[in-house]
């Protein structure tokens, strides 16, 4: 009988992508997820006041998110980058990014409990 999935099908994480990126090493998956969760908190905190380096921080978060299969976070970070570049809707884009990060962190917490 197959094992149940680590997270729900509608998870904000693409677990198949994560497995491919970690070559199926479950310990590495857990380590990478924990590191991402910590990094995301630090980057969101650094972006809170929307300082000049927010675009670069969003870009960094986007790359990390893509690496673990958190594609909604990556898309939200890309949207924030664009908002900064065109000078419109930065607070809204940042709020959407914070929400996406919160969803992924909740999914990661559930996975790491197992």
Order of alpha helices (4+ residues) and beta strands (2+ residues): alpha-alpha-alpha-alpha-alpha
